[in-house]
Amino acid sequence: MILPVVAYGDPVLRKVAKEIDANYPDLDKLIANMKQTMYNASGVGIAAPQIGKSIRLFVIDATPFAEDEDLTQQERDQLKDFNKVFINPKVIKEEGDEWAFSEGCLSIPDIREDVFRQENVTFEYQDEKFETHQQTLTGIAARVFQHEYDHLEGVLFTDKLSSLKKRILKKKLEKISQGKINTEYRMRFPNLKKK
């Protein structure tokens, strides 16, 4: 089932999400719905807070990036199978040079900005069977993971912009929260004025 994506301004996007265990109700169905919602919105990742659930869960399918000719062969190889579910992830370390890349977010449609992030991330997470894994990602794969992980910490990519950029985007962000935007996918707007 395709779920509405929660828009910028909703308090759920600012909460630190809670860990879950194997007894979480209908988890398989939730994961399937999140994937369907992500694909419907042409996203490469979606976190549970973006569908209104403050739990430590996100899904990523960054395989479309594997076709990018500008990436190194190592990066393309890492991305070609990067379709995973992450439950209760914990970042162990981020390292390497910070680099800029234009990011967007399903909760903040029509805004893309360069965000600086470190190039490598090592983390631990659980899969759908609640088996624990440790992994290190680099480049685009690391960035997609870091973006979704931030959602679990109540952080949005716009928080990482300069104060000048934030001021420039303020009106646009207010309009998004009020539903004054057209998207190809269903959204839930926190400040939508009822007519």
N, C-alpha and C positions, 0 to 999 in steps of 0.2 A: 504494500500500500504506500502510495506517495504521500508524505506528510508535509505540512506547511513548514517553511523555514522561518525561524524566529529572526525578526529584523533588529538592526541596531537600536539600542535604547531600552531593550527588554532587560529587566534586572537579572534574569537567568544567565545572561551572557557575562555577568560581572561576578558570579559566585564561584568559589573554589569548589569543584565537583567532588562528590563522595565516592569512595571505593565501593565496589560491588563484589559479591561472591557468586558461586555457582547456583545459588538458590534464587537469584534475581528472576522475577516472574517473566515468562515469555521472552527470554533473552534472544533466542534464535530468530523469533519473529521480528523483534526490534532491530536486530542487525540486518535482516533481509530488507526491512522497511527503510532503514537508513541508507543502504546501498541503492535501493530503487530511487529514493529521494535525491541522492547525490547524482546518479546517472541522469535523472530527469532534468536536473538543473545544470547539467554539463560541468559538474565539479570534479575535482580530483581527490577531495577529502571532505568529510563532514563529521563533526563532533556532536555527541549527545546533547550538550547545551543548545546547539543550533536547532534542535527539534523540541526544545523545552524541557529536557531531562538533565538535571544537574548530577550526572554520574560520570565516572572516569572511563569513558568508552569513546573511541572514534574509529572510523573506517577510512582507508585510503586506497585509491586505485590510480596510481601515477603512471600506469603503463603508456598512456598517450605521449608522455614526454620522451619515451624511448626512441621515438621517430625523429627527434630534434637533431639535425645535422650539426648544429653548433656545439653540441656536447662531446666530451671525450668518449671513446669506446667503453672505458671503464664505467662512466656515468650511465651510458645507454644500457650496458649489461645489467647494472644495478636496478634500473628502472623497468626493464622489460618484464620482470616478474613481481613488481612492487604493487601487489594487490592483497592487502592484509587487514585484519581486525586487531585493534590494540585495546586491551582491557587493563586497567590499573597501571598504566605506564609510569615509570620513574626515570627521570634523566639522571644519569650518573655523572657525565661530564660533557661540556661543550668546549671545543677547542678549535684552533686554526684561525686564520685571518677572517675578519669580518668582510663580507661582500654584499653588494646591493643587487636586488632583483625585484622586478615589478610584481607585487602581490595584490591579489584581490580576495574577496570573501563572499560566500553566498549570503551571509547576513548583512553585507554592506554592498549591495549591487551598484554597478556603474562607477565604482571608485577603484582605481588601481594606483599604487604608489610604490616607489622604491623603498624597500625595507632592508636594513643591514642586519645580517645574522652571521654567526660563526659557521665555518664550512663543515665541521664534523660534530656529530652528536652520538654519544654512547648511552644506551638506556636499557632498562629491563622492562618487560611487559608480560602479560598473560594472553594466551590465545583463547579461542572459543571453548576449548576443553579445559581452560584454566591451568594449562601447563606454562611454566615460566621459561622465558627465553631472554638472552642478552644479545644485543646487536649494536653495530656501529654503522652509521650511514654518513655519506658525504654528499656535498653539492646539492643538487635539486632535491634528491630524496631526503636528505637531512632537513632541508628547508620546509618541505611539505609536512614532515613529521613535527618540526618545531612549531609551525603555524597551528596545526591541530592540537598539539600539546598545550599551547598557550590558551586555547579555548577552555581546557580543563582547569586552568589557573585563573580564569576570569579576565584574561588579557586578549585584546584585539590588536590586529596589525596596525591600526591607526594610533594606538598608544605609543608605538615605537617611532612615530614621526616627530619632526621638529615642532616646537611650539608655533612657529610661523605657519607651517603646513596645516597644523591642527586648526588654527584660526581661519585659514582659507577654506577648509573643508567643513567648518562648523554648520553653516546654513544647509549644505548638501546633506549632512548627517541628520540634521533635524527633519528635513523633508523625508528622508528614508524612514525615520521613526514614526512619522505621521502618515505613511503610506502614499506619499505624493511621488510615486515612482512606478514605472512599468517594468515588469519582469516577465520572463517566459515561464516562470514557475510560481507556485502558490507560496505566499508568505503570510506571516502573522505579525501585525504591526502594533507595538505597544501604545502608541499615542494617536491611533487612528480616531479621527473625530466622527462620531456616528451622526448620520444625517437624519 
